[in-house]
């Protein structure tokens, strides 16, 4: 019996007796959920959950300047047609609240330390941590400076944000008794929205994409391994990289020094280890660390020389966690008085668009991996101070108040150094010196500053050419992204864009890759790299395409500044470059195939060598079980198809090969698999014999380690599948995709679904096979897909892996997921259509907004 079937039988045996007692709990609160009886009484709770949007609805609203028509297409995507732009923003806020209010509410609560208020003390540590990072503080500060810039005439944006907020609040205030199901389950009501709430969501995405503990992990590895071994496995650049910007050459294989001036201290290593152990106990940070392996994205653009249309075609799929509802909200926004006409994706709770296009230009994002956070070590000076640059300093303090459900208000204090909050105070519940010992850890992060993300987004949506787009890019400070670009004039470009610190470090102390000793004054930020003039970029390259998949941004010709300390292994980039470089006459249909491609360049890198080793060691007469595995591998074309066995064998073998090779790093972070690939192919280039098992007296070779991993793989898969026939080990039995609800409620989640692909294919979906009794299914990958055809923008396509609405009772809750995304399909955007010629077969509903009392 397969392990997952056993688990299903166990769950069923538990469920049956539970049904006997379920009638006794309707009046008892469970885990913060109100009494179920109250939810089911007619007129209460679930009876007030909104249904589908009416086919036609009229709203008369104070403050509108003109009429607005919102047409929803067959997928529930709103197309907003307004006479005046500020009314357009009002309608955008209204539609987002109508479809995703609970999701928006939870997003802002995460940043503002308000989860305990509705979920109880179990979330107090998360609330404290999020407030301590300073995200809410800098959201407030940013709103204040934007209002100041608006008042002195520097910008013209704040009134538009305010109208967006008005639209959200209009919906909230007029639907107090028609709330999404989750409000009734948890037992709270939404409060009014604010500009700060929207800015907090920008900060949440900054944490999601740029906050990390990589410097601390590296220090642990350096302390364990020493400089020489550390450099072999963790030095930069990573092997076999194809740079995003082709203008700066290609890499050799000599890594940079890892910071030879760094002095290893057992006391520092102990402080870091204790800190990390405590960080992993905080739900939000544990989830962040687990999901960072899902972070990535693909984008590429080809020019008219390569396309079948003679115009650019641009593609983007951003890789984030999968949830119900999904992270992106799709929308089309049109305003007659300014010519605003943009289609794309935004996070619910934010105005404008993150990625998309207007009638002139289009753009898409992938994460740069720019190093924008540093960790600083300070020696303490008494109970109230610390040593900075060899001089005693006093902490500054910030006190927060957190409302806790059924417990009143909890106060807590965060200490600050010159660089930022003392995050190691989490050990003592923040602000308690007795928890910190003789060393404290403080973070410095680009998000702890004013940010102008919405100014950039506003400029993107209005750009009429590359110069306009570049001008807007300079405001994109946090959330550093590889911005791919195309336009109707035939131009293509890419610019890895964001605010990157310049460190007072020539590499002696790691140049941001390791924590700094701030008590000695190390690692000062002395400025920021000029976004438009000093970051790498490429415009209309001779190769006629540009592609990014989170790999290194530039080759060795870019030498001025250190940009990245972490980036992808590069396998997706290899495959995208392979397909685009070898092809011409590429169509939109071809792009659909590429975005859904599951041919694994990682498998191609490893499996041929494994086959060679098997044949070398066993000749023509391998043991029967190995011969059967060899037959599966030799007939495989490296496509990670769910109905094949070879992907299963390759993946589990690769895991064992990694573990057996780097057994010295048990419990520590291991290098990327591209390093393992280089070691396998070029072991003579390495000083250490990493293939040796340090727990045995023998000295193991590469071939022995590969075969040991293969034998372990056969044993594992035989047990899991309850079969010694490799042809039955189908990939789809272990490789499944799951889309959990944001509350974790199984009944509101979707999946698991058997799927193709792996973490390193263009269409990514990574699983974890470490625990044979508890396989962790894929929980992230493409969070949207977009294909822009600049020969005819009305032929542009998109899809999200959920549905447009966050209401589980709506037909648009998971329709795109189940009818499109999982099948590799897309929907049209109807970009050039208007209310007068919107396709009748695609028309689902309309909301007509009128000024109260007439225009």
Protein Blocks (a to p, Z undefined) as FASTA:
>chain_A
ZZklmmmmmmmmmmmmmmmmmmmmmmcceehiacfklmmgghiajlmgccdddfbdcddd
ehiabdcdddddfkopacdddfblklmmmmmmmmmmmmmmmmmmmmmmmmnopmmmmnoj
klmmmmmmmmmnommmmmmmmmmmmmmmmmnomacfklmmmmmmmmmmmmmmmmmmlccf
klmmnopadddddfklmmmmmmmmmmmmmgccklmmmmmmmmmnommlmmmmmmccdehi
acfblmnopadfbdcdehjkbccdfklmmmmmmmmmmmmmpmklmmmmmmmmmggcdddd
ddfklpmnopacdddddddddddddfbdcdddddfklopacdddddehiacjfbdcdfkb
ccddddekiafbdcdddddehjkbcceehiacdddddddddddehklpadddddddfkbc
cfklmmnoghiaklnombdcddddfklccdfklmmmmmmmmpcbfklmmmmmmmmmghpa
cdddddfkopacdddeddddddddehlnonopaccdfknopaiafbdcdfklmpccdehi
fkopacdehiafbdfklmkbcfbfbdcehlmmmmmmmmmmmpghiafklmmmmmmpccdf
klmmmmmmmmmmmmmmnommdcfklmmmmmmmmmpghiacfkbmklmmmmmmmmmmmmmm
mmmlgoiacddfklmmmmmmmmmlpmbdfkbcfkbmbdcdfklmmmmmmmmmmmmmmmmn
opabfklmcfklmmccddddfklpaklpgcjdddeddfkbmbacdddfkbmklccddfbd
cfbdcdddfkbmklpccdddbbfbfcfkbcklmmmmmmmmmnopacdeklmpcfklgcfk
lpmbdcddddehiZZ
